[in-house]
């Protein structure tokens, strides 16, 4: 029981640190690109987490997602975010 509590606490701490780091990365790129349209190449797109960050925070021209793992690519293919299709190109290699 205590083991699960410790695992939960550690997972939450990691999540908070991850959010802080993502915010730093977003702010860095925003300072460099301002409101310019950007093209993103996401190599190792996993389940599309980075795709979501760029979609929500930047003026996109295109996002090219590459994911070689077939199982993860199937999850990535199911991303159906409204208006995202016009930006997104997915590749399974």
C-alpha positions as a LaTeX table, in Angstrom:
\begin{tabular}{lrrr}
\hline
Residue & $x$ (\AA) & $y$ (\AA) & $z$ (\AA) \\
\hline
Unk1 & 0.00 & 0.00 & 0.00 \\
Unk2 & 2.72 & 2.48 & 0.97 \\
Unk3 & 4.60 & 1.53 & $-2.20$ \\
Unk4 & 1.68 & 2.65 & $-4.35$ \\
Unk5 & 1.41 & 5.91 & $-2.45$ \\
Unk6 & 5.13 & 6.60 & $-3.00$ \\
Unk7 & 4.78 & 5.75 & $-6.69$ \\
Unk8 & 1.85 & 8.13 & $-7.00$ \\
Unk9 & 3.71 & 10.95 & $-5.24$ \\
Unk10 & 6.80 & 10.45 & $-7.40$ \\
Unk11 & 4.68 & 10.38 & $-10.58$ \\
Unk12 & 3.00 & 13.66 & $-9.57$ \\
Unk13 & 6.36 & 15.32 & $-8.85$ \\
Unk14 & 7.67 & 14.20 & $-12.24$ \\
Unk15 & 4.51 & 15.55 & $-13.88$ \\
Unk16 & 4.98 & 18.96 & $-12.24$ \\
Unk17 & 8.65 & 19.14 & $-13.24$ \\
Unk18 & 7.69 & 18.12 & $-16.79$ \\
Unk19 & 5.09 & 20.90 & $-16.99$ \\
Unk20 & 7.62 & 23.47 & $-15.79$ \\
Unk21 & 10.13 & 22.31 & $-18.41$ \\
Unk22 & 7.53 & 22.33 & $-21.19$ \\
Unk23 & 6.59 & 25.90 & $-20.29$ \\
Unk24 & 10.27 & 26.92 & $-20.52$ \\
Unk25 & 10.59 & 25.29 & $-23.95$ \\
Unk26 & 7.40 & 26.95 & $-25.21$ \\
Unk27 & 8.54 & 30.37 & $-23.98$ \\
Unk28 & 11.95 & 29.91 & $-25.62$ \\
Unk29 & 10.45 & 29.06 & $-29.01$ \\
Unk30 & 7.85 & 31.82 & $-28.76$ \\
Unk31 & 10.63 & 34.34 & $-28.19$ \\
Unk32 & 12.45 & 33.09 & $-31.30$ \\
Unk33 & 9.53 & 32.70 & $-33.70$ \\
Unk34 & 7.05 & 35.32 & $-32.41$ \\
Unk35 & 3.89 & 34.88 & $-34.51$ \\
Unk36 & 5.65 & 33.61 & $-37.64$ \\
Unk37 & 4.27 & 30.49 & $-39.26$ \\
Unk38 & 6.47 & 27.51 & $-38.46$ \\
Unk39 & 7.03 & 24.00 & $-39.77$ \\
Unk40 & 7.69 & 21.33 & $-37.15$ \\
Unk41 & 9.40 & 17.99 & $-37.64$ \\
Unk42 & 8.57 & 15.64 & $-34.77$ \\
Unk43 & 10.87 & 12.62 & $-34.96$ \\
Unk44 & 9.72 & 9.96 & $-32.56$ \\
Unk45 & 6.24 & 11.45 & $-32.34$ \\
Unk46 & 5.11 & 8.80 & $-29.83$ \\
Unk47 & 1.39 & 9.40 & $-29.17$ \\
Unk48 & 1.39 & 13.02 & $-30.32$ \\
Unk49 & 2.15 & 14.82 & $-27.06$ \\
Unk50 & 4.53 & 17.32 & $-28.70$ \\
Unk51 & 2.07 & 17.75 & $-31.54$ \\
Unk52 & $-0.53$ & 18.96 & $-29.03$ \\
Unk53 & 1.92 & 21.46 & $-27.51$ \\
Unk54 & 2.82 & 22.99 & $-30.85$ \\
Unk55 & $-0.81$ & 23.06 & $-32.01$ \\
Unk56 & $-1.94$ & 24.92 & $-28.89$ \\
Unk57 & 0.94 & 27.40 & $-28.71$ \\
Unk58 & 2.23 & 28.30 & $-32.17$ \\
Unk59 & 1.17 & 29.57 & $-35.57$ \\
Unk60 & 1.64 & 26.39 & $-37.59$ \\
Unk61 & 2.25 & 25.89 & $-41.26$ \\
Unk62 & 2.86 & 22.11 & $-41.12$ \\
Unk63 & 3.77 & 19.38 & $-38.65$ \\
Unk64 & 5.58 & 16.30 & $-39.95$ \\
Unk65 & 5.33 & 13.44 & $-37.45$ \\
Unk66 & 7.53 & 10.36 & $-37.76$ \\
Unk67 & 6.87 & 7.34 & $-35.53$ \\
Unk68 & 8.43 & 3.96 & $-36.38$ \\
Unk69 & 6.66 & 1.93 & $-33.67$ \\
Unk70 & 3.51 & 0.52 & $-35.27$ \\
Unk71 & 1.49 & 0.41 & $-32.03$ \\
Unk72 & 2.29 & 4.03 & $-31.19$ \\
Unk73 & 1.69 & 5.08 & $-34.79$ \\
Unk74 & $-1.83$ & 3.60 & $-34.63$ \\
Unk75 & $-2.55$ & 5.78 & $-31.59$ \\
Unk76 & $-1.04$ & 8.80 & $-33.36$ \\
Unk77 & $-3.21$ & 8.14 & $-36.43$ \\
Unk78 & $-6.33$ & 8.44 & $-34.29$ \\
Unk79 & $-5.55$ & 12.04 & $-33.33$ \\
Unk80 & $-8.60$ & 13.83 & $-34.72$ \\
Unk81 & $-8.19$ & 17.31 & $-33.25$ \\
Unk82 & $-10.42$ & 19.82 & $-35.00$ \\
Unk83 & $-8.56$ & 21.74 & $-37.73$ \\
Unk84 & $-5.38$ & 19.75 & $-37.08$ \\
Unk85 & $-5.66$ & 17.69 & $-40.26$ \\
Unk86 & $-4.71$ & 20.61 & $-42.48$ \\
Unk87 & $-1.37$ & 20.92 & $-40.64$ \\
Unk88 & $-0.53$ & 17.28 & $-39.96$ \\
Unk89 & 1.39 & 14.74 & $-42.02$ \\
Unk90 & 2.08 & 11.37 & $-40.31$ \\
Unk91 & 4.69 & 8.81 & $-41.33$ \\
Unk92 & 5.24 & 5.31 & $-39.96$ \\
Unk93 & 9.02 & 4.97 & $-40.42$ \\
\hline
\end{tabular}
